[in-house]
Amino acid sequence: MNIKFTTKIFNENQFTIKQLFRIYFERGGFHLMVTIIDCSVLEDAVKYPEK
């Protein structure tokens, strides 16, 4: 499973997210890819792709 969170959502809901992951694996999940998205970093990457 691939899942994305904004930095704010991830930081404000860590307990709930941990529970989500725990239940996912308890029910047979075997792969989890988590991406934390920060809009300012993405905007900077568009402006300065050479970084």
CYANA upper distance limits for C-alpha pairs under 8 A (distance plus 0.5 A):
  1 MET  CA     31 HIS  CA      6.46
  1 MET  CA     32 LEU  CA      5.38
  1 MET  CA     33 MET  CA      6.70
  2 ASN  CA     32 LEU  CA      6.42
  2 ASN  CA     33 MET  CA      5.19
  2 ASN  CA     34 VAL  CA      6.57
  2 ASN  CA     35 THR  CA      8.30
  3 ILE  CA     32 LEU  CA      8.10
  3 ILE  CA     33 MET  CA      6.78
  3 ILE  CA     34 VAL  CA      5.64
  3 ILE  CA     35 THR  CA      6.84
  4 LYS  CA     34 VAL  CA      6.35
  4 LYS  CA     35 THR  CA      5.20
  4 LYS  CA     36 ILE  CA      6.34
  4 LYS  CA     37 ILE  CA      7.38
  5 PHE  CA      9 ILE  CA      6.67
  5 PHE  CA     10 PHE  CA      6.30
  5 PHE  CA     34 VAL  CA      8.26
  5 PHE  CA     35 THR  CA      6.87
  5 PHE  CA     36 ILE  CA      5.53
  5 PHE  CA     37 ILE  CA      6.49
  6 THR  CA     10 PHE  CA      6.63
  6 THR  CA     36 ILE  CA      6.05
  6 THR  CA     37 ILE  CA      5.18
  6 THR  CA     38 ASP  CA      6.40
  6 THR  CA     39 CYS  CA      8.45
  7 THR  CA     11 ASN  CA      6.59
  7 THR  CA     36 ILE  CA      6.31
  7 THR  CA     37 ILE  CA      6.47
  7 THR  CA     38 ASP  CA      6.25
  8 LYS  CA     12 GLU  CA      6.54
  9 ILE  CA     13 ASN  CA      6.44
 10 PHE  CA     14 GLN  CA      6.35
 10 PHE  CA     17 ILE  CA      7.98
 10 PHE  CA     36 ILE  CA      7.94
 13 ASN  CA     17 ILE  CA      6.61
 14 GLN  CA     18 LYS  CA      6.56
 15 PHE  CA     19 GLN  CA      6.84
 16 THR  CA     20 LEU  CA      6.71
 17 ILE  CA     21 PHE  CA      6.76
 18 LYS  CA     22 ARG  CA      6.62
 19 GLN  CA     23 ILE  CA      6.62
 20 LEU  CA     24 TYR  CA      6.61
 21 PHE  CA     25 PHE  CA      6.83
 22 ARG  CA     26 GLU  CA      6.62
 23 ILE  CA     27 ARG  CA      6.61
 24 TYR  CA     28 GLY  CA      7.18
 24 TYR  CA     29 GLY  CA      5.79
 25 PHE  CA     29 GLY  CA      4.85
 25 PHE  CA     30 PHE  CA      6.78
 37 ILE  CA     42 LEU  CA      8.30
 38 ASP  CA     42 LEU  CA      6.99
 39 CYS  CA     43 GLU  CA      6.58
 40 SER  CA     44 ASP  CA      6.58
 41 VAL  CA     45 ALA  CA      6.69
 42 LEU  CA     46 VAL  CA      6.92
 43 GLU  CA     47 LYS  CA      6.93
 44 ASP  CA     48 TYR  CA      6.44
 44 ASP  CA     49 PRO  CA      8.45
 45 ALA  CA     49 PRO  CA      5.55
 45 ALA  CA     51 LYS  CA      7.58
